[in-house]
Amino acid sequence: MSHIFGYAVGLDMTRRDLQIQARSKGRPWDLGKGFDASAPCGQISTASEVRDLKKASISLLVNGETRQASDLAHMIWSVPEIIGYLSRFVMLAPGDLIYTGTPEGVGQVTRGDRLEARIEGLEVLSVRID
């Protein structure tokens, strides 16, 4: 069986209010990660459609100002290593998304903010916070 991997720009959003409230009560804080529109994802490109993404700039602009900027070369594990590790615990299937983390600079966004997430070589993801 052959597997086709793809890449896309995604945003892994967190509702800190729900996360902190649950954590302070010793409860799971999955609602702080799994709310409506918590993980927008851009256009998916197959691995064969894009250049090698071991090294590519990554950034997030909020209202046109850079909030986060780094390079994929700073990732601790490669994409194949991440897939291999996760496959030991869950069955991965076509359509599954794996969000791999974020560079420093995480911060609050508010209604009306416009976010532009970029990974060099992939389609830009543009999101407006409603």
C-alpha positions as CSV (number, residue, x, y, z in Angstrom):
1,M,0.0,0.0,0.0
2,S,1.4,3.4,-0.9
3,H,0.9,6.5,1.1
4,I,0.9,10.0,-0.3
5,F,2.0,12.7,2.1
6,G,1.0,16.3,1.7
7,Y,1.9,19.6,3.2
8,A,-0.1,22.6,4.1
9,V,0.0,25.7,6.3
10,G,-2.1,25.4,9.4
11,L,-2.8,27.3,12.6
12,D,-3.1,25.5,15.9
13,M,-5.1,27.9,18.0
14,T,-5.7,27.8,21.7
15,R,-8.4,29.4,23.9
16,R,-6.2,30.2,26.9
17,D,-9.2,31.1,29.0
18,L,-10.6,27.5,28.7
19,Q,-7.2,25.9,28.9
20,I,-6.2,27.7,32.2
21,Q,-9.7,27.2,33.7
22,A,-9.6,23.5,33.1
23,R,-5.9,23.1,34.1
24,S,-6.5,25.0,37.4
25,K,-9.2,22.4,38.3
26,G,-7.0,19.5,37.3
27,R,-9.2,18.7,34.4
28,P,-8.2,17.9,30.8
29,W,-7.9,21.1,28.7
30,D,-8.8,19.6,25.4
31,L,-11.7,22.1,25.0
32,G,-9.1,24.8,25.0
33,K,-7.7,23.2,21.8
34,G,-10.7,21.7,20.2
35,F,-13.2,24.5,19.7
36,D,-14.9,25.7,16.5
37,A,-12.4,26.9,13.9
38,S,-9.5,26.0,16.2
39,A,-7.3,24.5,13.5
40,P,-7.7,26.3,10.1
41,C,-5.7,24.6,7.3
42,G,-4.7,26.0,3.9
43,Q,-4.5,24.2,0.6
44,I,-2.8,20.8,0.8
45,S,-0.1,20.1,-1.7
46,T,1.3,16.6,-2.2
47,A,5.0,16.1,-1.3
48,S,5.7,15.6,-5.0
49,E,4.3,19.1,-5.8
50,V,6.6,21.0,-3.4
51,R,10.4,21.2,-2.9
52,D,12.1,19.6,0.0
53,L,10.7,21.3,3.1
54,K,13.5,20.4,5.5
55,K,14.5,24.0,5.4
56,A,12.0,26.8,4.6
57,S,11.0,30.0,6.3
58,I,7.9,30.0,8.4
59,S,6.0,33.1,9.7
60,L,2.8,34.4,11.1
61,L,1.7,38.0,10.4
62,V,-1.1,39.5,12.6
63,N,-2.6,42.6,11.0
64,G,0.4,42.9,8.7
65,E,3.0,42.7,11.5
66,T,5.3,39.8,11.9
67,R,4.5,38.0,15.2
68,Q,6.4,34.7,14.6
69,A,9.3,33.9,12.3
70,S,11.7,31.0,12.1
71,D,12.8,28.2,9.8
72,L,11.6,24.6,9.5
73,A,15.3,23.6,9.9
74,H,14.8,24.3,13.6
75,M,12.3,21.5,14.0
76,I,13.4,18.9,16.5
77,W,12.1,15.9,14.4
78,S,11.6,15.6,10.6
79,V,8.2,14.9,9.1
80,P,9.0,11.2,8.5
81,E,10.1,10.9,12.1
82,I,6.9,12.5,13.4
83,I,4.7,10.3,11.2
84,G,6.7,7.2,12.3
85,Y,6.3,8.0,16.0
86,L,2.6,8.8,15.8
87,S,1.9,5.7,13.8
88,R,3.0,3.6,16.8
89,F,0.0,5.0,18.8
90,V,-2.8,5.9,16.3
91,M,-3.8,4.6,12.8
92,L,-3.0,7.5,10.4
93,A,-5.2,7.6,7.3
94,P,-5.6,9.9,4.3
95,G,-7.0,13.2,5.4
96,D,-5.4,13.1,8.8
97,L,-3.7,16.3,9.8
98,I,-0.6,16.6,12.0
99,Y,0.2,20.0,13.4
100,T,3.8,20.1,14.4
101,G,4.3,23.1,16.6
102,T,5.0,26.8,16.4
103,P,8.0,29.2,16.6
104,E,8.3,31.5,19.6
105,G,6.1,34.6,19.6
106,V,2.7,33.0,20.5
107,G,0.3,35.7,21.5
108,Q,-3.3,36.7,21.9
109,V,-5.5,37.5,18.9
110,T,-8.8,39.3,19.0
111,R,-11.9,39.6,16.9
112,G,-11.2,41.4,13.6
113,D,-7.5,40.4,13.5
114,R,-6.2,39.2,10.2
115,L,-3.7,36.4,10.3
116,E,-1.4,35.4,7.5
117,A,0.5,32.1,8.0
118,R,3.3,31.3,5.6
119,I,5.7,28.4,4.9
120,E,8.0,29.1,2.0
121,G,6.9,27.0,-1.0
122,L,3.3,26.5,0.2
123,E,0.1,28.4,-0.3
124,V,-0.4,31.2,2.2
125,L,-3.2,30.7,4.8
126,S,-5.2,33.8,5.5
127,V,-7.7,33.9,8.3
128,R,-9.8,36.6,9.9
129,I,-10.8,36.1,13.6
130,D,-14.6,36.4,13.9
